[in-house]
C-alpha cells in the first residue's frame, strides 16, 4: 500500500529524517513510535505530501507522491496532531466543505457524511458549532474528515493527545474498527497506546528507523531479550564462578537477598533466545546450591523502546528551530498555491 524508500529530510544542518525505508501492507494498523522530536511527524507530513523530502521516494498505492500527487493523495486520509477544524462552522457544514475539497461526487456527499458521522458517533452533534465541542468530539470530527471519501490509508498523528482516559479508550476503539476496511498508520510516543491498538510497530529514534516488527516479536530485537530471575541458596562468589561456566549467558548479576543473607538473587541475560534452565538446574544441583525460585521474564514494549532509544540525543530544543522551518516552508507552499 505504501513504500518509503531512503527518505531523508534536512532543515539546514539538522537531519530530521535519516535514510528511512519501510513498507505498509493493506489491512493492518501500524504504530509509528518514538520519543518527542524523533522525526515521526516529519515523516508522516512527507508521506501525506504536506512537505517535501530532501531525498527519497514515496509510493502510495502505486503512485509517486511527487510525480502524481493528486492520485497519491486520493488514497490518504490525514488527521494531523492539531485537527484542521474551522471552529465557526457546524459539524455538518465542515464535513460538507471537506467533502467538496476531496471532490466527492455531489450525489454521494450526504450519504457518505451520514455514514461517517455514524461511524465516529457524532450524529447528535452535526448541528453544533465546532468551537462548542469538547476536545474529544473535536478529535472525532477531525477523524470523520480523514475518513471521508473512504481512502485506503488513514494516517493519524498523535490521535489521542490531550484526551481524558475515557476519550482515549473511545478513540482507540474507533481506530480498531477502521482497520476492517482501511490501513491505519498512527504515530505516538505513548507505549500503551501502541501496544493496545497496533498490529505492527516501527520505532524511530534520532530520525532513524531502529526497529520494525510485531509487538510480540519486538522483544527479540533487544539484547538480553531472554531474561531470568533466580533465587539460590548459597553465596555470591560461588554462584558467580558457576555461572561463568555457562557460555550461553551474556551477563549476570548476583547479590545477597534482602530477605535472607543465605539466599542469592540472580538476574541473567542470555545472548540468544535460548533456554538454559536445565543447565542451571543441574549445575546448581551438582554443587549443592538449591534453587528456591526461577522465573523467566518477557520484555514489555516499554523495555524494548527504552533499550532501542536509550542513546538518543535530547533533540526537543532543536525541534523549535525545525518547527519554525516547517512553518516557513508551509507559508512558501501556500503562497505558491495561491499564485
C-alpha contacts under 8 A as a table, 3 or more apart, distances in Angstrom:
res1	aa1	res2	aa2	distance
1	X	23	X	7.53
1	X	24	X	5.64
1	X	25	X	5.39
1	X	26	X	5.74
1	X	60	X	5.96
1	X	61	X	4.87
1	X	62	X	7.57
1	X	153	X	7.89
2	X	23	X	5.58
2	X	24	X	4.96
2	X	25	X	7.09
2	X	58	X	7.31
2	X	59	X	5.66
2	X	60	X	4.62
2	X	61	X	6.14
2	X	62	X	7.99
3	X	21	X	7.66
3	X	22	X	6.23
3	X	23	X	4.59
3	X	24	X	6.57
3	X	57	X	7.92
3	X	58	X	5.80
3	X	59	X	4.99
3	X	60	X	6.57
4	X	7	X	6.58
4	X	20	X	7.18
4	X	21	X	4.97
4	X	22	X	5.24
4	X	23	X	6.10
4	X	56	X	7.66
4	X	57	X	6.06
4	X	58	X	4.85
4	X	59	X	6.61
5	X	19	X	7.92
5	X	20	X	6.73
5	X	21	X	4.57
5	X	22	X	6.80
5	X	56	X	5.63
5	X	57	X	5.12
5	X	58	X	6.43
6	X	19	X	4.47
6	X	20	X	5.02
6	X	21	X	5.08
6	X	55	X	7.21
6	X	56	X	4.79
6	X	57	X	6.80
7	X	17	X	6.84
7	X	18	X	6.76
7	X	19	X	4.83
7	X	20	X	4.85
7	X	21	X	6.42
7	X	53	X	6.88
7	X	54	X	7.75
7	X	55	X	5.75
7	X	56	X	4.21
7	X	57	X	6.41
7	X	58	X	7.92
8	X	15	X	7.69
8	X	16	X	7.66
8	X	17	X	4.97
8	X	18	X	5.03
8	X	19	X	5.07
8	X	20	X	6.89
8	X	53	X	6.09
8	X	54	X	5.50
8	X	55	X	4.88
8	X	56	X	6.05
9	X	15	X	6.17
9	X	16	X	5.59
9	X	17	X	4.86
9	X	18	X	6.88
9	X	53	X	5.17
9	X	54	X	4.77
9	X	55	X	6.71
10	X	13	X	6.84
10	X	14	X	5.68
10	X	15	X	4.57
10	X	16	X	5.77
10	X	17	X	7.02
10	X	54	X	6.20
11	X	14	X	5.08
11	X	15	X	6.42
11	X	16	X	7.06
11	X	322	X	6.50
11	X	325	X	6.86
12	X	15	X	7.88
14	X	318	X	7.93
14	X	322	X	7.85
15	X	18	X	6.32
15	X	207	X	7.15
16	X	38	X	7.49
16	X	39	X	5.58
16	X	42	X	7.27
16	X	206	X	7.34
16	X	207	X	5.33
17	X	20	X	6.91
17	X	39	X	5.84
17	X	42	X	7.35
17	X	43	X	6.90
17	X	206	X	7.67
17	X	207	X	4.17
17	X	208	X	6.49
18	X	206	X	7.94
18	X	207	X	5.04
18	X	208	X	5.25
19	X	56	X	7.77
19	X	208	X	6.79
20	X	207	X	7.81
20	X	208	X	6.09
20	X	209	X	5.84
21	X	209	X	7.66
24	X	30	X	7.69
25	X	28	X	6.50
25	X	183	X	7.50
26	X	182	X	7.45
26	X	183	X	5.40
27	X	179	X	5.80
27	X	180	X	6.76
27	X	181	X	6.78
27	X	182	X	5.67
27	X	183	X	4.56
27	X	184	X	7.58
28	X	179	X	6.21
28	X	182	X	7.74
28	X	183	X	5.20
28	X	184	X	6.35
28	X	198	X	7.82
28	X	199	X	6.16
28	X	200	X	7.42
29	X	176	X	7.82
29	X	179	X	6.37
29	X	183	X	6.08
29	X	184	X	4.65
29	X	185	X	5.85
29	X	186	X	7.66
29	X	197	X	7.25
29	X	198	X	4.92
29	X	199	X	5.26
29	X	200	X	6.45
30	X	184	X	6.08
30	X	185	X	4.65
30	X	186	X	6.29
30	X	198	X	5.49
30	X	199	X	6.11
30	X	200	X	4.87
30	X	201	X	5.70
30	X	202	X	7.35
31	X	185	X	5.97
31	X	186	X	5.15
31	X	187	X	5.75
31	X	188	X	7.17
31	X	194	X	5.77
31	X	198	X	5.59
31	X	199	X	7.74
31	X	200	X	6.19
31	X	201	X	4.66
31	X	202	X	6.05
32	X	40	X	6.72
32	X	185	X	7.09
32	X	186	X	5.89
32	X	187	X	4.32
32	X	188	X	6.23
32	X	201	X	6.16
32	X	202	X	5.02
32	X	203	X	6.09
32	X	204	X	7.31
33	X	40	X	7.35
33	X	187	X	5.89
33	X	188	X	5.33
33	X	189	X	5.58
33	X	190	X	7.87
33	X	191	X	7.64
33	X	194	X	7.55
33	X	201	X	6.98
33	X	202	X	5.99
33	X	203	X	4.71
33	X	204	X	6.15
34	X	38	X	5.84
34	X	39	X	7.95
34	X	40	X	6.90
34	X	188	X	6.98
34	X	189	X	5.43
34	X	203	X	5.59
34	X	204	X	5.02
34	X	205	X	5.89
34	X	305	X	7.95
34	X	309	X	7.88
35	X	38	X	5.44
35	X	189	X	5.71
35	X	204	X	7.87
35	X	205	X	6.86
35	X	309	X	7.83
36	X	189	X	6.75
36	X	316	X	6.68
37	X	40	X	7.44
37	X	206	X	7.72
37	X	315	X	5.98
37	X	316	X	5.32
37	X	319	X	6.15
38	X	204	X	6.30
38	X	205	X	5.08
38	X	206	X	4.86
38	X	207	X	5.42
38	X	315	X	7.56
39	X	42	X	5.24
39	X	43	X	6.16
39	X	204	X	7.18
39	X	205	X	7.49
39	X	206	X	6.88
39	X	207	X	5.01
40	X	43	X	5.31
40	X	44	X	6.32
40	X	187	X	6.53
40	X	204	X	7.05
40	X	207	X	7.86
41	X	44	X	5.04
41	X	45	X	5.99
41	X	157	X	6.73
41	X	187	X	7.43
42	X	45	X	5.10
42	X	46	X	6.28
43	X	46	X	5.17
43	X	47	X	6.28
44	X	47	X	5.01
44	X	48	X	6.24
44	X	155	X	7.65
44	X	157	X	7.58
45	X	48	X	5.26
45	X	49	X	6.23
45	X	50	X	5.04
45	X	51	X	5.78
46	X	49	X	5.07
46	X	50	X	5.87
46	X	51	X	5.10
46	X	52	X	5.69
46	X	53	X	6.11
47	X	50	X	7.66
47	X	58	X	6.46
47	X	65	X	7.58
48	X	51	X	7.88
48	X	65	X	7.96
48	X	73	X	6.72
48	X	76	X	7.05
48	X	78	X	7.23
49	X	52	X	6.50
49	X	65	X	6.47
49	X	66	X	7.85
49	X	69	X	7.26
49	X	73	X	7.41
50	X	330	X	7.96
51	X	326	X	7.96
51	X	329	X	7.54
51	X	330	X	7.27
53	X	56	X	6.73
57	X	64	X	7.25
57	X	65	X	7.84
58	X	64	X	5.77
58	X	65	X	5.71
58	X	66	X	7.81
59	X	62	X	5.76
59	X	63	X	5.23
59	X	64	X	4.46
59	X	65	X	6.14
59	X	72	X	7.70
60	X	63	X	5.08
60	X	64	X	6.32
60	X	65	X	6.79
60	X	72	X	5.45
60	X	73	X	7.95
60	X	75	X	7.22
61	X	72	X	6.85
61	X	75	X	6.94
62	X	72	X	7.82
63	X	67	X	7.62
63	X	68	X	5.90
63	X	69	X	7.73
63	X	71	X	6.55
63	X	72	X	5.17
64	X	67	X	5.28
64	X	68	X	5.47
64	X	69	X	6.94
64	X	72	X	6.59
65	X	68	X	5.56
65	X	69	X	4.61
65	X	70	X	7.97
65	X	72	X	5.53
65	X	73	X	7.41
66	X	69	X	5.47
68	X	71	X	5.58
68	X	72	X	6.09
69	X	72	X	5.13
69	X	73	X	5.96
70	X	73	X	5.24
70	X	74	X	6.28
71	X	74	X	5.37
71	X	75	X	7.25
72	X	75	X	5.73
72	X	76	X	7.34
73	X	76	X	5.16
73	X	77	X	7.91
74	X	77	X	7.86
74	X	102	X	7.78
74	X	151	X	6.51
75	X	151	X	4.65
75	X	152	X	5.23
75	X	153	X	5.98
76	X	146	X	7.98
76	X	151	X	5.24
76	X	152	X	6.39
76	X	153	X	4.87
76	X	154	X	5.83
76	X	155	X	7.10
77	X	145	X	7.72
77	X	146	X	4.23
77	X	147	X	5.83
77	X	148	X	7.55
77	X	150	X	7.87
77	X	151	X	5.79
77	X	152	X	7.96
77	X	153	X	6.19
77	X	154	X	4.66
77	X	155	X	6.08
78	X	146	X	5.07
78	X	154	X	5.98
78	X	155	X	4.83
78	X	156	X	6.08
79	X	82	X	7.77
79	X	83	X	6.02
79	X	84	X	7.79
79	X	142	X	6.22
79	X	143	X	6.25
79	X	145	X	7.86
79	X	146	X	5.82
79	X	154	X	7.94
79	X	155	X	6.24
79	X	156	X	4.87
79	X	157	X	6.21
79	X	159	X	7.55
80	X	83	X	5.51
80	X	84	X	7.35
80	X	156	X	6.25
80	X	157	X	5.01
80	X	158	X	7.57
80	X	159	X	7.89
81	X	156	X	7.49
81	X	157	X	4.86
81	X	158	X	5.32
81	X	159	X	6.41
81	X	161	X	7.61
83	X	138	X	7.66
83	X	139	X	6.72
83	X	142	X	5.32
84	X	142	X	6.93
85	X	94	X	7.61
85	X	130	X	7.59
85	X	138	X	7.93
85	X	142	X	6.92
86	X	89	X	5.71
86	X	94	X	6.98
86	X	130	X	7.10
87	X	90	X	7.68
87	X	129	X	6.58
87	X	130	X	4.75
87	X	131	X	4.46
88	X	129	X	6.04
88	X	130	X	6.51
88	X	131	X	6.46
89	X	92	X	7.94
89	X	93	X	5.78
89	X	94	X	5.80
89	X	129	X	5.54
89	X	130	X	6.14
90	X	93	X	5.14
90	X	94	X	6.13
90	X	126	X	6.59
90	X	127	X	5.44
90	X	128	X	5.10
90	X	129	X	4.08
90	X	130	X	5.56
91	X	94	X	5.20
91	X	95	X	6.22
91	X	125	X	6.79
91	X	126	X	4.71
91	X	127	X	6.05
91	X	128	X	6.19
91	X	129	X	6.39
91	X	130	X	5.96
91	X	141	X	7.04
92	X	95	X	5.22
92	X	96	X	6.16
92	X	126	X	4.99
92	X	127	X	6.21
93	X	96	X	5.23
93	X	97	X	6.13
94	X	97	X	5.02
94	X	98	X	6.14
95	X	98	X	4.93
95	X	99	X	6.03
95	X	113	X	6.80
95	X	144	X	7.70
95	X	145	X	6.26
96	X	99	X	5.01
96	X	100	X	6.26
96	X	109	X	7.09
96	X	110	X	7.98
96	X	113	X	7.50
97	X	100	X	5.24
97	X	101	X	6.35
98	X	101	X	5.06
98	X	102	X	6.27
98	X	145	X	6.41
98	X	148	X	7.85
99	X	102	X	5.10
99	X	103	X	6.30
99	X	104	X	5.57
99	X	109	X	6.51
99	X	145	X	7.93
99	X	148	X	6.61
99	X	149	X	7.34
100	X	103	X	4.92
100	X	104	X	6.00
100	X	106	X	7.94
101	X	104	X	7.79
102	X	149	X	7.19
104	X	108	X	6.84
104	X	109	X	6.37
104	X	149	X	6.44
105	X	108	X	5.47
105	X	109	X	6.46
106	X	109	X	5.26
106	X	110	X	7.86
107	X	110	X	7.36
108	X	111	X	5.54
108	X	112	X	5.94
109	X	112	X	5.21
109	X	113	X	6.02
110	X	113	X	5.26
110	X	114	X	6.21
111	X	114	X	5.22
111	X	115	X	6.27
112	X	115	X	5.07
112	X	116	X	6.12
112	X	148	X	6.99
112	X	149	X	7.47
113	X	116	X	5.11
113	X	117	X	5.99
113	X	148	X	7.11
114	X	117	X	5.24
114	X	118	X	6.18
114	X	123	X	7.57
115	X	118	X	5.20
115	X	119	X	6.18
116	X	119	X	4.93
116	X	120	X	6.36
116	X	144	X	5.81
116	X	147	X	6.96
116	X	148	X	6.73
117	X	120	X	5.39
117	X	121	X	5.71
117	X	122	X	5.16
117	X	123	X	5.30
117	X	144	X	6.53
118	X	121	X	4.85
118	X	122	X	6.42
118	X	123	X	5.84
119	X	174	X	7.91
120	X	140	X	6.04
120	X	141	X	7.85
120	X	143	X	7.51
120	X	144	X	6.52
120	X	174	X	6.73
121	X	124	X	7.90
121	X	140	X	7.86
122	X	125	X	5.20
122	X	126	X	6.55
122	X	137	X	7.38
122	X	140	X	7.29
122	X	141	X	7.45
123	X	126	X	5.56
124	X	127	X	7.72
125	X	128	X	5.35
128	X	132	X	7.05
128	X	133	X	7.57
129	X	132	X	5.55
129	X	133	X	7.13
130	X	133	X	5.39
130	X	138	X	6.77
133	X	136	X	7.92
133	X	137	X	5.87
133	X	138	X	6.06
134	X	137	X	5.33
134	X	138	X	6.21
135	X	138	X	4.99
135	X	139	X	6.17
135	X	162	X	7.83
135	X	163	X	6.84
136	X	139	X	5.13
136	X	140	X	6.41
136	X	163	X	6.17
136	X	167	X	5.79
137	X	140	X	4.82
137	X	141	X	6.21
138	X	141	X	5.05
138	X	142	X	6.27
139	X	142	X	5.04
139	X	143	X	6.15
139	X	159	X	7.43
140	X	143	X	4.90
140	X	144	X	6.12
140	X	171	X	7.67
141	X	144	X	4.97
141	X	145	X	6.32
142	X	145	X	5.10
142	X	146	X	6.43
143	X	146	X	5.04
143	X	147	X	6.31
144	X	147	X	5.15
144	X	148	X	6.21
145	X	148	X	5.34
146	X	154	X	6.76
147	X	150	X	5.36
147	X	151	X	6.65
147	X	154	X	7.01
148	X	151	X	7.42
150	X	182	X	7.96
151	X	154	X	6.87
151	X	182	X	7.35
152	X	181	X	7.69
152	X	182	X	5.21
152	X	183	X	6.15
153	X	182	X	5.71
153	X	183	X	4.76
153	X	184	X	5.80
153	X	185	X	7.55
154	X	182	X	6.71
154	X	183	X	6.19
154	X	184	X	4.80
154	X	185	X	6.28
155	X	184	X	5.93
155	X	185	X	4.79
155	X	186	X	5.82
156	X	159	X	5.66
156	X	184	X	7.62
156	X	185	X	6.14
156	X	186	X	4.53
156	X	187	X	6.47
157	X	186	X	5.65
157	X	187	X	4.98
157	X	188	X	7.07
158	X	161	X	5.61
158	X	186	X	6.77
158	X	187	X	5.34
158	X	188	X	5.04
158	X	189	X	7.88
159	X	171	X	7.68
159	X	186	X	7.29
159	X	187	X	7.78
159	X	188	X	7.86
160	X	163	X	5.63
160	X	167	X	7.84
160	X	168	X	5.59
160	X	171	X	6.91
163	X	166	X	7.99
163	X	167	X	5.72
163	X	168	X	5.86
164	X	167	X	5.32
164	X	168	X	6.13
165	X	168	X	5.04
165	X	169	X	6.35
166	X	169	X	5.32
166	X	170	X	6.39
167	X	170	X	5.05
167	X	171	X	6.17
168	X	171	X	5.23
168	X	172	X	6.11
169	X	172	X	5.11
169	X	173	X	6.23
170	X	173	X	5.17
170	X	174	X	6.33
171	X	174	X	4.97
171	X	175	X	6.24
172	X	175	X	5.07
172	X	176	X	6.28
172	X	193	X	7.83
172	X	197	X	6.64
173	X	176	X	5.13
173	X	177	X	6.26
174	X	177	X	5.07
174	X	178	X	6.32
175	X	178	X	5.07
175	X	179	X	6.78
175	X	184	X	7.67
175	X	197	X	7.57
176	X	179	X	5.53
176	X	180	X	7.67
176	X	197	X	6.46
177	X	180	X	5.90
178	X	181	X	5.94
178	X	182	X	5.70
178	X	183	X	7.77
178	X	184	X	7.36
179	X	182	X	4.87
179	X	183	X	5.76
179	X	184	X	6.31
188	X	191	X	7.51
188	X	193	X	7.56
188	X	194	X	7.16
190	X	193	X	5.48
190	X	194	X	6.77
191	X	194	X	5.31
191	X	195	X	6.27
191	X	301	X	6.90
191	X	302	X	6.31
192	X	195	X	5.05
192	X	196	X	6.02
193	X	196	X	5.17
193	X	197	X	6.16
194	X	197	X	5.38
194	X	198	X	5.36
194	X	201	X	7.50
195	X	198	X	6.10
195	X	215	X	6.61
195	X	301	X	7.14
198	X	201	X	6.76
198	X	215	X	7.81
199	X	214	X	6.01
199	X	215	X	7.11
200	X	212	X	7.35
200	X	213	X	5.65
200	X	214	X	4.34
200	X	215	X	6.34
201	X	211	X	7.90
201	X	212	X	5.55
201	X	213	X	5.54
201	X	214	X	5.75
201	X	215	X	6.25
202	X	209	X	7.03
202	X	210	X	7.82
202	X	211	X	5.78
202	X	212	X	4.31
202	X	213	X	6.74
203	X	209	X	5.91
203	X	210	X	5.76
203	X	211	X	5.16
203	X	212	X	6.29
203	X	305	X	7.54
204	X	207	X	6.18
204	X	208	X	5.37
204	X	209	X	4.44
204	X	210	X	5.67
204	X	211	X	7.28
205	X	208	X	5.30
205	X	209	X	6.49
205	X	210	X	6.55
205	X	308	X	7.95
205	X	309	X	5.86
205	X	312	X	6.30
206	X	312	X	6.04
206	X	313	X	7.02
206	X	315	X	7.87
209	X	212	X	7.62
210	X	308	X	6.85
211	X	218	X	7.61
211	X	221	X	7.50
211	X	308	X	7.85
212	X	218	X	7.41
213	X	217	X	6.12
213	X	218	X	5.66
214	X	217	X	5.25
214	X	218	X	6.09
215	X	218	X	5.31
215	X	219	X	7.59
215	X	301	X	6.74
216	X	219	X	6.68
217	X	220	X	5.66
217	X	221	X	7.48
218	X	221	X	5.35
218	X	222	X	7.24
218	X	301	X	7.34
218	X	304	X	7.00
219	X	222	X	5.54
219	X	225	X	5.69
219	X	298	X	7.64
219	X	299	X	5.76
219	X	300	X	7.05
219	X	301	X	7.04
219	X	304	X	5.88
220	X	223	X	7.52
220	X	225	X	5.55
220	X	273	X	7.46
221	X	225	X	7.33
221	X	304	X	7.78
222	X	225	X	5.48
222	X	304	X	5.79
222	X	307	X	6.74
222	X	308	X	7.04
223	X	271	X	7.29
224	X	227	X	6.17
224	X	250	X	7.64
224	X	269	X	4.93
224	X	270	X	5.87
224	X	271	X	6.47
224	X	272	X	7.55
225	X	269	X	7.30
225	X	270	X	7.64
225	X	272	X	7.63
225	X	273	X	7.00
225	X	298	X	7.24
225	X	299	X	6.30
226	X	269	X	5.80
226	X	270	X	5.68
226	X	271	X	7.77
226	X	272	X	6.89
226	X	273	X	5.46
226	X	274	X	7.28
226	X	296	X	7.55
226	X	297	X	7.03
226	X	298	X	7.19
227	X	267	X	7.24
227	X	268	X	5.65
227	X	269	X	4.70
227	X	270	X	6.77
227	X	296	X	5.91
227	X	297	X	5.16
227	X	298	X	7.07
227	X	299	X	7.97
228	X	267	X	5.82
228	X	268	X	5.18
228	X	269	X	6.66
228	X	294	X	7.07
228	X	295	X	5.60
228	X	296	X	4.33
228	X	297	X	5.58
229	X	265	X	7.33
229	X	266	X	5.69
229	X	267	X	4.66
229	X	268	X	6.43
229	X	293	X	7.94
229	X	294	X	5.84
229	X	295	X	5.28
229	X	296	X	6.42
229	X	297	X	7.42
230	X	265	X	5.97
230	X	266	X	5.03
230	X	267	X	6.47
230	X	291	X	7.35
230	X	292	X	7.62
230	X	293	X	5.48
230	X	294	X	4.44
230	X	295	X	6.45
231	X	263	X	6.59
231	X	264	X	5.71
231	X	265	X	4.81
231	X	266	X	6.25
231	X	291	X	6.03
231	X	292	X	5.28
231	X	293	X	4.87
231	X	294	X	6.48
232	X	263	X	5.61
232	X	264	X	5.22
232	X	265	X	6.70
232	X	266	X	7.77
232	X	289	X	6.31
232	X	290	X	5.76
232	X	291	X	4.52
232	X	292	X	5.52
232	X	293	X	7.12
233	X	262	X	5.89
233	X	263	X	4.53
233	X	264	X	6.20
233	X	289	X	5.50
233	X	290	X	5.41
233	X	291	X	6.48
233	X	292	X	6.95
234	X	238	X	7.35
234	X	239	X	7.29
234	X	262	X	5.84
234	X	263	X	5.89
234	X	264	X	6.37
234	X	289	X	5.60
234	X	290	X	7.71
235	X	238	X	5.67
235	X	239	X	6.41
235	X	256	X	7.63
235	X	262	X	6.64
235	X	263	X	7.09
235	X	264	X	6.29
236	X	239	X	5.28
236	X	240	X	6.18
236	X	254	X	5.96
236	X	255	X	6.22
236	X	256	X	6.77
236	X	264	X	6.18
237	X	240	X	5.13
237	X	241	X	6.37
238	X	241	X	5.21
238	X	242	X	6.35
239	X	242	X	5.05
239	X	243	X	6.07
239	X	254	X	7.49
240	X	243	X	5.31
240	X	244	X	6.33
240	X	254	X	6.96
241	X	244	X	5.45
241	X	245	X	7.16
242	X	245	X	5.60
242	X	246	X	7.64
242	X	283	X	7.28
242	X	284	X	7.94
243	X	246	X	5.58
243	X	249	X	7.65
243	X	252	X	7.96
243	X	280	X	7.94
244	X	247	X	7.09
244	X	249	X	7.74
246	X	249	X	5.89
246	X	279	X	7.73
247	X	250	X	7.69
248	X	270	X	5.70
248	X	271	X	5.96
248	X	272	X	7.53
248	X	274	X	7.65
248	X	276	X	7.55
249	X	252	X	7.32
249	X	268	X	6.95
249	X	269	X	6.05
249	X	270	X	4.33
249	X	271	X	6.07
250	X	268	X	7.75
250	X	269	X	5.60
250	X	270	X	4.73
250	X	271	X	4.91
251	X	268	X	6.09
251	X	269	X	5.39
251	X	270	X	6.87
252	X	266	X	6.93
252	X	267	X	5.49
252	X	268	X	4.40
252	X	269	X	6.19
253	X	266	X	5.57
253	X	267	X	5.25
253	X	268	X	6.67
254	X	264	X	6.43
254	X	265	X	5.79
254	X	266	X	4.56
254	X	267	X	6.76
255	X	264	X	5.59
255	X	265	X	5.43
255	X	266	X	6.61
256	X	260	X	7.52
256	X	261	X	5.67
256	X	262	X	7.34
256	X	263	X	6.09
256	X	264	X	4.67
256	X	265	X	6.06
257	X	260	X	5.45
257	X	261	X	5.84
257	X	262	X	7.63
257	X	263	X	5.48
257	X	264	X	5.39
257	X	265	X	5.49
258	X	261	X	6.93
259	X	263	X	7.92
260	X	263	X	5.53
261	X	264	X	7.51
270	X	273	X	6.99
270	X	274	X	7.06
271	X	274	X	7.86
275	X	278	X	7.60
276	X	279	X	5.31
276	X	280	X	6.28
277	X	280	X	5.20
277	X	281	X	6.11
278	X	281	X	5.03
278	X	282	X	6.33
279	X	282	X	5.44
279	X	283	X	6.04
280	X	283	X	5.10
280	X	284	X	6.00
281	X	284	X	5.37
281	X	285	X	6.08
281	X	291	X	7.30
282	X	285	X	4.98
282	X	286	X	5.97
283	X	286	X	5.33
283	X	287	X	6.39
284	X	287	X	5.22
284	X	288	X	6.05
284	X	289	X	4.86
284	X	290	X	6.34
284	X	291	X	7.04
285	X	288	X	5.06
285	X	289	X	5.93
285	X	290	X	6.31
286	X	289	X	7.77
291	X	294	X	7.32
299	X	302	X	7.79
299	X	303	X	5.66
299	X	304	X	6.68
300	X	303	X	5.18
300	X	304	X	6.49
301	X	304	X	5.09
301	X	305	X	5.94
302	X	305	X	5.07
302	X	306	X	6.14
303	X	306	X	5.32
303	X	307	X	6.25
304	X	307	X	5.19
304	X	308	X	6.10
305	X	308	X	5.28
305	X	309	X	6.04
306	X	309	X	5.30
306	X	310	X	5.38
307	X	310	X	5.30
308	X	311	X	7.62
309	X	312	X	5.30
314	X	317	X	7.59
315	X	318	X	5.11
315	X	319	X	6.42
316	X	319	X	5.09
316	X	320	X	7.17
317	X	320	X	5.61
317	X	321	X	7.66
318	X	321	X	5.60
318	X	322	X	6.51
319	X	322	X	4.66
319	X	323	X	5.88
320	X	323	X	5.24
320	X	324	X	6.39
321	X	324	X	5.11
321	X	325	X	6.26
322	X	325	X	4.99
322	X	326	X	6.13
323	X	326	X	4.94
323	X	327	X	6.17
324	X	327	X	5.13
324	X	328	X	6.24
325	X	328	X	5.04
325	X	329	X	6.10
326	X	329	X	4.95
326	X	330	X	6.03
327	X	330	X	5.03
327	X	331	X	6.09
328	X	331	X	5.06
328	X	332	X	6.29
329	X	332	X	5.12
329	X	333	X	6.24
330	X	333	X	5.01
330	X	334	X	6.05
331	X	334	X	5.06
331	X	335	X	6.14
332	X	335	X	5.08
332	X	336	X	6.30
333	X	336	X	5.08
333	X	337	X	6.21
334	X	337	X	5.03
334	X	338	X	6.16
335	X	338	X	5.07
335	X	339	X	6.30
336	X	339	X	5.11
